[in-house]
Amino acid sequence: MSHPPLHTLVDAAKFILNEIAIHPDFKALSYHPNLTIGDAQTALSYLKFELEGNCRHNNISD
């Protein structure tokens, strides 16, 4: 089975998290977990940074 590129999935996840964060139904909740949507967005940013670093490293060693 073929999988979409990981960069594409990370970008999609970041988009979806942003849409959740700005959704009126989400804003209306009295929901205060230990980990927030912002934490998840930060984790995805770190993952994307790591992927970009690996991509640059792989291109240099070619």
N, C-alpha and C positions, 0 to 999 in steps of 0.2 A: 504494500500500500504506500502510495506517495504522500508525503507530508509537505505542507506549505513551508516556505523558508521561515526560520525562527524569528528573523527580524520582522517579518510580516505579522506573525502572531503577537509579538511584543507590542507592535504599533496598534494592532487591533485591540489588545487588552487595555492599553493605555487610553484609547479612545472610549471604550466601553466604561471604564472606571470614571472617566471624566463625565460621561453622559449620566451615570448613576449619581455622581456627586452634585450635579446641577439639576437633577430631576426634582420637580416640586413634591412628589410623593415621598422621596427620600428626605428632602429637607424638612418635611412635616413630621417625620418620625422623631421620637425622643430616644434616639439610638446612640449610645456612647460606649462603644466597645474599647477594649485595651488597644487594639490595632485598628487604625482608621483607613479610609480609602487613600488618604494622603500617604500613609505608610506603604500601601500596596503600590501606589504610583512611584514612590521613591525606589522601592525594590525593583520595579520594572526599568526605571531609569538606570540603575546600577547594572542590571542585566544587559541592557542595550549598550551601555558603555563598554562592558566586558566583551560583548560580541563584536563591537567595532574595533576594539583593541586586538582581538584574535584575528579579525579579518585583515587588519593592517599588518600584523605579524606574519600571517600566512603569505600575503602578497610580497613582503620583503624577502622571504626565504625562497621564493620561487625562482 
